[in-house]
Amino acid sequence: MAVAPDSQRRRLPGLELLQAPQRKSPEQLKNCLGSLQRDWRRDDHLAALWQDWPSIAGERLAPHCRPLALQRGILTVGASHPQWRQALLYNRPQLLSALTRAGHAIRDLRIQQHHAIASPQLEDEATIWARHPSRIDVHGMGTCPSCQRPAPNGEIKLWEHCGFCHRQKLAEQLSEPLDPDQNRSGLG
C-alpha cells in the first residue's frame, strides 16, 4: 500500500484525512517549457531544428523530409521518397542559408533516404483508380470526335479524343522521321 506524502495528510483527533494534492499553476509549466526551448536553442539541439523545420524547409518540402541527426555541426536530413531527396539535393544551398538565417550553426548537410516519413502527397491505387479517365461508371460515355466511336468522357476530356485515338497519334508522332536539317550528324 502506498503512503501519501505529509502535504496531503490532515490529522484530526483519532482520524486522518487524505486531501487532493495542490495543483501547480499552469504558469510554472509554461516557464519550464520556455526554459527548455531556450536551452535547446543555446545548445544547438536537434529539437530546436524540429520546431523550426517547417519555416526553414518551406511548406512544400517540410512534410516530406525531416532532420534526423545533428553531430558536430553536420545535419542529417531524411527524405520520404527519392524525388524529395533529389529536391533536397537541388535546394541544398538555399536550405543551408535558411538554417543559418534561423540561427542554427550548421556547417554541412547530409541528405539520405528515410522511409519512416509518411508522405501525405502519395496516393494509394484505389484513390487513383477512383478518378481514372477510362472509368465509365464515374465519367459516363460519350462519342470520340476523331473516330466517332463510343468512348469514356474522362478520356475525351483529358485528350480531346478516346484512348485508342490518343495511342494512335502518339505512335504516329514517334514514327515520324526527323527533319534532315535538325539531324546533322556529319554522316551521309
trRosetta pair geometry for C-beta under 8 A, 3 or more apart (Angstrom, degrees):
i j d omega theta_ij theta_ji phi_ij phi_ji
4 8 4.4 -100 169 83 119 123
4 9 5.5 141 94 -56 115 92
4 18 5.4 149 -26 -128 169 110
5 8 5.4 85 63 11 74 101
5 9 7.5 -150 101 -8 37 94
5 21 8.0 53 46 -103 116 106
6 9 5.7 -65 -143 36 38 108
7 21 7.2 57 105 -130 111 77
7 22 7.1 -74 155 2 123 107
8 18 5.8 15 146 -159 99 76
8 19 5.2 -153 -161 62 61 74
8 20 7.4 -94 -137 132 103 6
8 21 5.6 -45 -86 -82 115 68
9 16 5.9 -17 -165 -174 104 105
9 17 7.3 140 -161 76 52 48
9 18 6.3 -32 -101 -103 60 60
9 19 7.4 -161 -74 15 12 87
10 16 7.1 151 77 -163 46 55
10 17 4.4 -20 64 64 101 99
10 18 7.7 -175 20 -82 81 13
10 19 5.7 68 -18 -28 113 115
11 15 7.6 150 -162 89 47 53
11 16 5.3 -21 -106 -109 66 80
11 17 7.9 -163 -75 24 21 71
12 15 4.3 -10 70 68 103 99
12 16 7.3 -172 28 -82 70 30
12 17 6.6 43 -3 -10 110 104
24 28 5.0 -80 168 53 111 140
24 29 6.9 112 113 -39 120 93
25 28 5.3 107 67 -7 78 96
26 29 5.6 -55 -158 38 49 111
26 30 6.1 51 146 -22 75 106
27 30 5.4 -54 -145 39 35 115
27 31 6.2 37 155 -21 67 104
28 31 5.8 -53 -148 36 29 111
28 32 6.4 33 151 -22 63 106
29 32 5.5 -53 -148 34 33 114
29 33 6.4 29 155 -16 66 105
30 33 5.9 -55 -147 38 30 107
30 34 6.3 32 153 -20 64 108
31 34 5.6 -54 -146 37 31 114
31 35 6.3 35 154 -21 64 105
32 35 5.7 -55 -152 34 29 113
32 36 6.5 31 150 -21 63 105
33 36 5.5 -51 -148 34 35 115
33 37 6.5 36 153 -19 66 102
34 37 5.8 -52 -149 35 32 111
34 38 6.5 33 152 -18 64 105
35 38 5.7 -54 -150 36 32 112
35 39 6.4 34 152 -20 65 105
36 39 5.7 -54 -151 35 32 113
36 40 6.6 36 151 -22 64 102
37 40 5.6 -49 -150 31 34 114
37 41 6.6 32 154 -17 64 104
37 48 7.4 114 -160 -100 66 86
37 51 7.4 61 -133 -60 103 174
38 41 5.8 -56 -151 37 33 111
38 42 6.2 31 154 -19 67 109
39 42 5.7 -56 -143 38 31 110
39 43 6.0 8 165 0 68 115
39 45 7.3 37 121 -14 74 140
40 43 6.4 -72 -141 49 22 95
40 45 4.0 -91 -147 50 72 127
40 47 4.8 -87 -132 78 138 105
40 48 4.1 163 140 -53 107 97
40 51 7.6 90 115 6 151 134
41 44 7.8 20 -177 -72 28 38
41 45 7.6 -51 -37 27 22 93
41 48 5.1 137 -81 -117 56 145
41 103 7.1 8 -160 119 103 130
44 48 7.1 -103 -146 46 29 137
44 70 6.9 -144 144 149 93 141
44 73 7.9 -15 157 -90 156 62
44 104 6.5 112 -136 -150 91 71
44 105 5.4 -61 -101 41 141 101
45 48 5.2 104 66 -3 79 98
45 49 7.8 -145 105 1 50 84
45 70 7.6 140 -175 65 24 142
46 49 5.4 -53 -159 35 46 114
46 50 6.5 51 145 -24 72 99
46 67 6.0 -171 -158 125 91 125
46 69 7.0 -54 -99 -139 140 26
46 70 4.6 -178 -80 13 89 117
47 50 5.4 -45 -148 31 38 116
47 51 6.5 40 153 -20 65 102
48 51 5.7 -53 -152 34 33 113
48 52 6.4 14 155 -3 66 111
48 104 7.1 169 110 -96 114 104
49 52 6.0 -67 -142 49 31 98
49 53 6.0 59 155 -62 67 92
49 56 7.6 -41 -156 14 73 157
49 67 4.5 15 124 8 131 170
49 70 6.6 151 -5 -54 147 139
49 75 7.0 168 -129 -129 161 129
49 99 7.9 1 -123 -132 104 103
49 104 6.2 70 -89 -114 92 150
50 53 5.6 -27 -146 -13 28 122
50 66 7.3 27 -117 -166 82 103
50 67 6.2 -121 -70 51 65 114
52 55 5.7 -69 -171 51 67 103
52 56 5.3 63 134 -28 93 113
52 102 5.2 122 173 180 147 144
52 104 7.3 -165 68 -42 151 124
53 56 5.6 -62 -136 40 31 109
53 57 5.7 5 177 1 73 113
53 62 5.7 132 138 -139 89 107
53 66 6.5 22 -166 -133 163 67
53 67 6.1 -138 -91 -6 126 104
54 57 6.8 -61 -127 48 21 92
54 58 7.9 -95 179 81 49 6
54 59 6.9 35 -173 -92 90 58
54 62 4.5 87 -116 -174 55 167
55 58 8.0 32 -169 -75 22 33
55 102 7.1 135 99 -103 108 129
56 62 7.7 116 64 -90 68 110
56 95 7.2 68 153 -152 96 71
56 98 4.7 136 -159 133 73 117
56 99 5.9 53 -156 -80 133 61
56 102 5.4 -55 -89 -27 106 154
56 104 7.9 -2 -103 11 148 137
57 61 4.4 -125 162 95 100 109
57 62 4.0 140 79 -76 119 76
57 65 6.4 -167 -144 70 155 107
57 95 6.7 15 -108 -122 68 103
57 98 7.5 159 -68 99 31 152
58 61 4.9 61 64 26 96 102
58 62 6.1 -172 71 -24 40 96
59 62 6.3 -41 -119 26 21 115
59 63 7.9 20 -180 -16 50 100
60 63 7.9 -78 178 25 22 97
61 64 6.2 -86 -165 48 43 101
61 65 6.1 -23 165 27 84 114
61 84 7.2 140 -145 -154 72 96
61 87 6.3 -157 -113 127 105 128
61 88 7.1 128 -161 -81 124 76
61 91 7.1 -93 -92 59 158 159
62 65 7.0 -92 -136 56 24 76
62 66 8.0 63 -169 -84 62 66
63 119 7.3 103 130 -141 95 56
63 120 5.6 -47 163 20 140 114
63 121 7.6 120 100 -22 128 98
64 79 6.3 20 139 -155 89 76
64 80 4.8 -109 -163 25 71 115
64 81 6.7 -53 -165 22 117 95
64 84 4.1 -134 142 -126 130 152
64 87 7.9 49 90 57 138 137
64 117 6.7 111 -163 131 37 138
64 119 5.5 33 -116 -119 87 97
64 121 7.2 -25 -76 15 117 120
65 77 5.5 34 169 167 118 106
65 78 6.3 176 -152 89 73 46
65 79 4.5 -26 -97 -99 103 66
65 80 6.7 -128 -72 -9 52 79
65 84 5.8 -173 -51 153 100 121
65 85 7.9 135 -94 -84 119 52
65 88 5.8 112 -89 -73 165 131
65 114 7.6 103 -136 44 65 119
65 117 6.9 -73 -101 -67 25 178
66 77 7.0 179 91 -153 24 73
66 78 5.9 -13 58 57 73 92
66 114 7.3 -100 49 89 87 151
66 117 6.1 167 4 -92 111 128
67 70 6.8 8 176 -49 122 100
67 75 5.9 -57 -134 -169 104 109
67 76 7.4 103 -163 77 61 53
67 77 5.7 -46 -100 -101 49 74
68 76 4.7 -58 65 103 103 99
68 77 6.5 157 4 -117 90 18
68 78 4.6 77 -48 -20 127 108
68 112 7.6 -50 21 53 152 111
68 114 6.3 -167 -71 -93 135 152
69 75 7.5 164 87 -154 52 44
69 76 4.3 18 50 39 92 119
70 73 7.9 18 -174 -96 85 10
70 74 7.3 165 -151 78 48 45
70 75 5.3 -10 -103 -104 82 71
70 76 7.5 -144 -66 20 40 74
70 106 7.7 -86 -134 -103 106 94
71 74 5.7 -22 70 57 71 93
71 76 7.9 18 15 -12 95 106
72 107 7.9 -40 131 28 70 129
73 105 5.9 -67 -116 129 97 87
73 106 6.0 150 -171 -140 68 32
73 107 3.8 48 142 2 122 107
73 108 7.0 74 124 20 87 75
74 106 7.5 94 -114 -158 18 77
74 107 6.3 -45 -72 62 62 95
74 108 4.8 -14 -116 68 84 96
74 109 7.5 172 -163 -89 66 16
74 110 6.2 43 167 -14 105 106
75 99 7.1 -145 3 -129 157 158
75 104 7.9 40 -61 145 140 133
75 106 4.9 -21 -15 -135 120 125
75 108 7.5 -176 28 91 68 47
75 109 5.5 -25 70 -112 93 67
75 110 7.1 -170 94 28 44 73
76 109 7.8 134 -99 -167 27 56
76 110 4.5 -24 -107 72 74 108
76 111 7.8 172 -157 -81 55 24
76 112 6.5 -5 -171 12 100 114
77 88 6.1 -163 104 -160 132 147
77 95 7.8 -56 -23 166 166 151
77 109 6.1 -11 4 -164 115 105
77 110 7.1 164 21 81 66 53
77 111 5.2 -19 68 -109 96 70
77 112 7.5 155 81 27 48 66
78 111 8.0 154 -93 -159 22 54
78 112 5.7 -33 -107 77 67 82
78 113 7.0 19 -156 139 80 18
78 114 2.4 24 -178 -11 126 148
78 116 7.5 18 134 43 152 93
78 117 6.5 163 114 -21 108 123
79 82 7.7 103 107 -101 124 17
79 84 4.1 -177 -171 104 112 99
79 85 3.8 -178 62 -72 148 69
79 87 7.7 152 -134 51 141 90
79 88 5.5 -138 -69 -6 130 137
79 111 6.5 28 -18 -176 114 97
79 112 7.3 -179 19 91 82 32
79 113 6.2 -55 65 -114 83 44
79 114 6.2 120 40 28 30 86
79 117 7.5 -91 177 42 22 145
80 84 5.6 35 47 42 75 151
80 114 6.7 -46 -80 79 44 75
80 115 7.0 86 -148 -126 56 34
80 117 3.8 -103 -83 86 103 111
80 118 7.2 -35 -133 85 138 4
80 119 4.3 158 127 -62 149 103
81 84 4.8 88 56 9 81 102
81 85 7.1 -142 95 -7 41 86
81 119 5.9 11 -27 -60 116 157
81 122 7.2 149 -66 -62 142 126
82 85 5.3 -51 -146 34 37 116
82 86 6.4 41 153 -21 66 101
82 113 6.7 -17 -81 -100 66 116
83 86 5.5 -49 -151 34 33 114
83 87 6.6 37 148 -20 63 102
84 87 5.3 -46 -147 34 39 116
84 88 6.5 43 150 -21 65 99
84 119 7.5 -161 -27 -108 146 127
85 88 5.7 -51 -153 34 33 112
85 89 6.5 33 149 -18 65 104
85 111 5.9 141 -156 150 80 111
85 112 7.3 -39 -127 160 122 12
85 113 5.7 -42 -69 -81 146 70
86 89 5.6 -52 -147 36 34 112
86 90 6.2 34 153 -20 65 107
87 90 5.6 -54 -146 37 31 113
87 91 6.1 7 160 2 66 113
88 91 6.1 -70 -140 53 26 94
88 92 6.6 64 152 -71 62 75
88 95 6.9 18 -156 -38 74 159
88 109 8.0 -142 164 152 106 139
88 111 4.7 167 115 -137 129 142
89 92 5.7 -10 -158 -39 32 114
89 111 5.7 -151 -69 68 76 155
91 94 4.8 -56 -172 49 81 114
91 95 5.4 89 126 -31 90 101
92 95 5.6 -58 -142 36 28 113
92 96 6.4 29 160 -18 65 104
92 109 5.8 -160 -148 62 96 140
92 111 7.1 -105 -93 -28 108 136
93 96 5.8 -53 -148 36 32 111
93 97 6.4 32 153 -18 64 107
94 97 5.6 -55 -149 38 33 114
94 98 6.2 34 153 -20 66 105
95 98 5.7 -52 -145 36 31 111
95 99 6.4 35 153 -22 63 104
95 109 6.4 47 101 -71 123 162
96 99 5.7 -52 -149 33 31 114
96 100 6.5 30 153 -18 64 105
96 106 6.5 -138 -137 100 72 114
96 108 7.9 -18 -110 -124 125 27
96 109 6.1 -121 -73 -22 95 118
97 100 5.8 -55 -151 36 32 111
97 101 6.3 30 153 -17 66 107
98 101 5.7 -53 -144 39 32 111
98 102 6.3 30 156 -18 65 108
99 102 5.9 -60 -148 38 28 108
99 104 4.6 -70 180 67 85 117
99 106 4.5 -22 138 31 144 135
100 103 7.9 67 175 -54 31 14
100 104 7.0 -93 -82 63 28 68
100 106 7.0 -114 -63 47 69 87
106 109 7.0 39 161 -67 126 77
114 117 5.7 63 105 -7 98 106
119 122 4.5 68 91 -3 115 107
123 127 4.4 -114 -175 81 110 130
123 128 5.4 127 112 -52 126 88
124 127 5.3 96 58 7 71 102
124 128 7.4 -142 99 -3 37 90
125 128 5.7 -58 -148 40 36 110
125 129 5.9 31 157 -17 71 110
126 129 5.8 -56 -141 41 28 109
126 130 6.3 41 154 -34 62 103
127 130 5.6 -46 -150 21 30 118
127 131 7.5 -4 163 8 58 101
128 131 7.0 -84 -165 48 30 85
128 132 6.7 56 144 -64 68 89
129 132 5.2 -19 -146 -22 42 121
129 135 7.5 107 171 -62 66 130
130 135 7.8 -24 -176 -24 23 170
130 138 7.1 129 172 -92 53 149
131 135 7.6 -134 -167 26 13 136
131 138 6.8 -157 -118 157 39 160
132 135 5.0 104 72 -22 87 103
132 138 7.7 117 55 37 64 144
132 154 7.1 95 123 129 46 160
133 139 6.8 23 -155 -27 49 161
133 152 6.3 135 149 109 66 128
133 154 3.2 -172 -156 137 60 107
133 155 4.8 118 142 -69 113 54
133 157 7.1 -148 -139 59 111 94
133 158 4.7 -39 -115 -14 156 142
133 163 7.8 146 103 -68 113 108
134 152 5.1 149 -146 19 38 160
134 154 6.4 -101 -35 75 20 123
134 155 6.0 45 -87 -53 62 110
134 163 6.4 5 -92 -41 108 145
135 138 4.1 37 110 21 122 110
135 139 5.9 113 82 6 74 95
135 152 6.7 106 59 -147 25 144
135 154 6.4 46 46 1 69 152
136 139 6.5 -73 -121 62 31 80
136 140 6.3 23 -166 -161 67 10
136 141 5.2 18 -145 -63 117 84
136 152 4.9 -121 -77 -106 76 94
136 153 7.8 105 -124 12 65 79
138 154 7.0 33 88 -52 102 134
139 152 5.5 72 77 177 125 95
139 153 4.3 -154 151 66 102 94
139 154 3.6 -145 -48 -41 170 94
139 157 7.4 -132 -157 10 133 128
140 152 7.6 130 84 -154 35 62
140 153 4.8 21 74 1 83 132
141 150 5.5 -4 -176 -170 120 104
141 151 7.2 142 -157 75 72 26
141 152 6.4 -62 -106 -104 56 41
141 153 6.6 -174 -134 -29 5 87
142 150 7.5 150 83 -152 28 59
142 151 6.1 -35 72 71 75 76
142 152 7.4 32 25 149 84 16
142 153 4.4 94 -14 -87 117 79
142 156 5.2 -64 72 6 136 157
143 148 6.0 0 176 -152 111 49
143 149 7.1 165 -151 82 70 20
143 150 6.2 -50 -99 -99 62 44
143 151 6.8 90 -148 24 17 88
144 147 4.8 13 94 47 131 83
144 148 6.4 -89 72 -33 78 13
144 149 5.3 7 27 53 117 70
144 150 7.7 48 -8 111 86 5
144 151 4.2 72 -54 -5 95 141
144 156 6.4 -153 -106 -92 58 105
144 161 5.1 57 -161 -161 99 72
144 162 3.9 -57 -89 -21 131 106
144 164 7.8 -59 -84 52 167 97
144 165 5.9 150 -176 -7 139 136
145 148 7.6 22 -147 -72 18 58
145 156 7.3 108 -5 -144 91 111
145 160 7.1 -47 41 165 126 74
145 161 6.0 -100 51 -98 80 81
146 161 4.2 17 -2 -129 124 135
146 162 7.2 -127 46 20 107 83
146 165 4.4 112 74 -139 145 158
147 161 7.3 93 3 -168 87 113
147 162 6.6 -63 37 27 117 122
147 164 7.1 -31 11 86 159 115
147 165 5.5 -159 -17 -68 114 118
149 162 6.5 -46 73 -11 101 160
149 164 7.6 -3 63 47 142 137
151 155 5.6 -94 164 70 110 124
151 156 5.8 119 102 -51 119 102
151 161 7.5 17 98 171 175 49
151 162 3.4 -123 -118 -97 146 111
151 163 7.2 172 -152 8 112 73
151 164 7.8 -127 -105 20 118 96
152 155 4.8 89 71 4 93 101
152 156 7.2 -166 97 -4 50 86
152 162 7.5 110 35 -131 66 84
152 163 7.7 27 36 -17 106 108
153 156 5.4 -57 -147 40 39 113
153 157 6.0 41 155 -21 71 106
154 157 5.8 -54 -145 37 28 111
154 158 6.2 23 156 -16 63 111
155 158 5.7 -60 -144 40 30 109
155 159 6.0 -24 176 28 69 108
155 161 7.6 -44 137 108 96 36
155 162 5.3 50 115 -141 136 46
155 163 4.8 -83 -138 -43 145 82
155 166 7.1 -127 -175 -12 106 136
156 159 7.2 -75 -125 58 18 72
156 160 6.7 26 -172 -144 57 17
156 161 6.5 15 -119 -113 66 10
156 162 6.6 -13 -70 -72 78 55
159 162 7.7 -44 73 80 122 6
159 163 7.3 118 27 -89 149 46
159 165 7.7 165 120 85 128 94
159 166 4.3 -20 171 -91 163 129
161 165 4.0 -69 139 85 129 138
161 166 6.0 168 81 -53 94 77
161 169 7.7 101 61 -14 141 136
162 165 5.1 93 56 13 76 100
162 166 6.9 -133 102 -7 39 92
163 166 5.3 -54 -144 36 33 117
163 167 6.4 34 157 -19 66 102
164 167 6.0 -52 -150 35 30 108
164 168 6.4 30 151 -19 63 107
165 168 5.5 -54 -146 37 34 114
165 169 6.3 33 155 -19 67 105
166 169 5.9 -55 -148 36 29 108
166 170 6.5 29 153 -18 63 106
167 170 5.6 -55 -149 37 32 112
167 171 6.3 33 153 -20 66 105
168 171 5.7 -53 -148 36 31 112
168 172 6.4 33 152 -20 64 105
169 172 5.6 -50 -147 35 34 114
169 173 6.4 36 153 -21 64 104
170 173 5.7 -54 -150 35 32 112
170 174 6.5 28 153 -16 65 107
171 174 5.8 -57 -148 38 32 109
171 175 6.2 18 158 -11 67 112
172 175 6.0 -64 -142 42 28 102
172 176 6.7 47 155 -44 63 94
173 176 6.0 -36 -154 3 31 116
178 182 5.8 -114 171 76 101 111
178 183 4.5 82 114 -36 134 131
179 182 4.3 73 71 7 99 108
179 183 6.9 154 78 -2 52 89
180 183 6.1 -71 -138 51 33 94
181 184 7.3 -11 -173 -46 34 103
185 188 7.4 93 63 -9 90 111
